[in-house]
Amino acid sequence: MNFELLHDPASPLGREDAREALHASALHGEDSALLDAYSRAVVGAAERVSPAVVNIEVTQRVQRRPGGTEHEAHGGGSGFIFTPDGLILTNSHVVHGASRIDVSLSDGQRFPATLIGDDPATDLAVVRIDAPLLKAAEMGDSQQLRVGQLVIAIGNPFGFQYSVTAGVVSALGRSLRSRTGRLIDDVIQTDAALNPGNSGGPLVTANGRVVGVNTATILPAQGICFAIGINTAKFVASRLLRDGRIRRSYIGVVAQTAPLPRRLVRFHELPAESAIAVVSVENGSPAEKAGLRQSDLVVALDGKHIAGVDDLHRLLTEAQVGVRAHLTVIRGPQKLDLAIVPEEAAVQ
């Protein structure tokens, strides 16, 4: 640009136009710098993590109808190596019930995989491959995430391997219903695009650390995607490596969340206006042995209030297996205290 034009009143480009042009040029430079910084962050994270991302292909034996002949069905998803000796994190729904699992690395090598364990209640699974010189992803801390933070999703949507999408953390602390009916807590919501095949892939920060395991989308919506926090995944993976499963307790009831009549809430000084209503009691279960009956309203376990079925699920942890506890129950107008010993839930 000829800066002498600023001092030439006869020029077609007047003083104000020149100033605006200079300002626009400066803004363009700032935008370019910001865009370059954003691009560098995404490119750097993708290059750092992609070697640890794997494509998972599964084969299942299924029946077309009860009593019919079996046939092979094929599916797949994503995963990522989290230890150099071949341990891979993915989603339970990717590998659950698979008769064969094959893993392809970023360099094209393909290996058979063994299922170490899976937990449908958190939609997480660990598989292992026997391969040398593996690049493991670096784990982050999902508790350090902030809403609005840049995150990158890497996976294999619709078989397009090692696809990268970027977005932000839309919300933290979400709850997502698993296929077993339990709630998965502390789920990350993001607008980084996920599609079928992304399941099990990593959600990473700009510094290339994994903070989530991509798991689900809301199909009719735009930009509402979810990942299980890596802190949850670390805990589940450690238990799967130790036991091959996650131990949880159960009491043996079919129940539903139900509102409490106000008179009961006031009379018994309850902290909430809902509880769980017992629909049925399993024969020989801890609930039957404790004397729990159909239509009882369960309002607390060991003094911890229960406002619904999800509260009961959260309280029935591994620590409760075989440990005597106390159920607070409303039966008619009475408030009862029943002793119960939860047992280990069967593997689903």
Secondary structure as UniProt FT lines:
FT   HELIX           3..7
FT   TURN            9..10
FT   HELIX           15..49
FT   HELIX           50..52
FT   STRAND          53..63
FT   TURN            66..67
FT   STRAND          70..81
FT   TURN            84..85
FT   STRAND          87..90
FT   HELIX           92..95
FT   TURN            96..97
FT   STRAND          100..104
FT   TURN            106..107
FT   STRAND          110..119
FT   TURN            120..123
FT   STRAND          124..129
FT   STRAND          138..139
FT   HELIX           142..144
FT   TURN            147..148
FT   STRAND          150..155
FT   HELIX           157..159
FT   TURN            161..162
FT   STRAND          163..177
FT   TURN            179..180
FT   STRAND          183..190
FT   TURN            196..197
FT   TURN            199..200
FT   STRAND          202..205
FT   TURN            206..207
FT   STRAND          209..217
FT   TURN            219..220
FT   STRAND          225..229
FT   HELIX           230..243
FT   STRAND          249..250
FT   STRAND          253..259
FT   HELIX           262..268
FT   STRAND          274..281
FT   TURN            283..284
FT   HELIX           286..290
FT   TURN            294..295
FT   STRAND          297..301
FT   TURN            302..303
FT   STRAND          304..305
FT   HELIX           309..315
FT   HELIX           318..320
FT   TURN            321..322
FT   STRAND          325..331
FT   TURN            332..333
FT   STRAND          334..340
FT   STRAND          343..344
//
